[in-house]
Amino acid sequence: MKAEAGRRVAAMWLTTILLASAAGGSASQTSPAAAGQDSQPFRIAVNVNLVVLPAVVRDRQGRFVSDLRQQDFEVYEDGVLQTIRMFEHEDMPVTVGLVVDHSGSMHRKMLDVIAAASTFARSSNRQDQMFVVNFNEKVTLGLPADVLFTDDPEELQGAIARTEAAGETALYDAIVTALERLQTGSREKKVLLIISDGGDNKSTHSLADVLKLAGQSNAVIYSVGIFDPQDPDQNPGMLRRVARETGGEAFFPSELEEVVPICERIARDIRHQYTIGYTSSQKAQPGATRAIRVVAHGPDGKLSVRARTSYIAGGDRSPIPREIAK
């Protein structure tokens, strides 16, 4: 058990420095001094060029493939074959942020959205850490101020229902807030689930800000686009892009009743991921976007792999400041 705990701690450190370390830099953490000890904080430095990729593999029939080995995978960065240094396939708990649209166009859809979020929570690993970011023209945290995370489906329902569906849409601000809050979770894997029409008419941040933070993070983003046919602000392309580039998936149900089974499917998808890590062989160029391609082979030939398609190497990982309503 101690050996397993040590392995977990090491893996958590590697994930913490995920993409910042891909440029060859180091990550550090300070801790307050214990009572009665020297007030000078200590520093732990890590210097590991590791890129970590959650990946989902399916066969030609669309079924999950769960029995692959490390040697069945190939990872290419900018077309160059990389050496895999880390490989896991188990149902690991994750930190999950639910980003829920509460703009006026969502009013009649909220009961279905709340039911879908509850289904997602009930289908997830019971050790997951979950939080809610609600948004209309303002961005608010759904859980009470003294509750950072929960795994309780009923508490998540209440967190979403707390905000009225009215007003305009600050989607980009909400995603920025959620990406930053994800990093406070202690789980190795990070996921965002966005439920929205993809439109934005009120954010102070831009789509470029969102894509930059997503590219620098280790988060996998899933999106569920719920549209009114006449809504001029709908933007399915944005939802597709942010999901595709982070290794997630975008869904666009034709009926509200489809939202619940879609969220259940996303929960299963998260629990069937492989985790692959490699050390980049490319020369460090902080801020450069690097293309990733993951290939998997089974007994019957090449399989379908969904994983992150790019990342931003090193560079500035400082948060984009923004005031969050409580």
Protein Blocks (a to p, Z undefined) as FASTA:
>chain_A
ZZmmmmmmmmmmmmmmmmmmmnopacdddddddehiafbdcdddddddddddddddddfk
opacfkbcfklpccdeehiacddfbdcdddddddddddddfbfklmmmmmmmmmmmmmmm
mmmcfkbccdddddffbccdfbdfklmbdcbfklmmmmmmmpccedjddfklmmmmmmmm
mmmpmbfbdcdddddehiackbfbdfklmmmmmmmmmcdcdddddddfklmkbcfklmmm
mmmmnopacdddfbfklmmmmmmmmmmmmmmcccdddddfbdcdehiacddddddddfkb
ccdddddfbdceehjfbdcdddddZZ
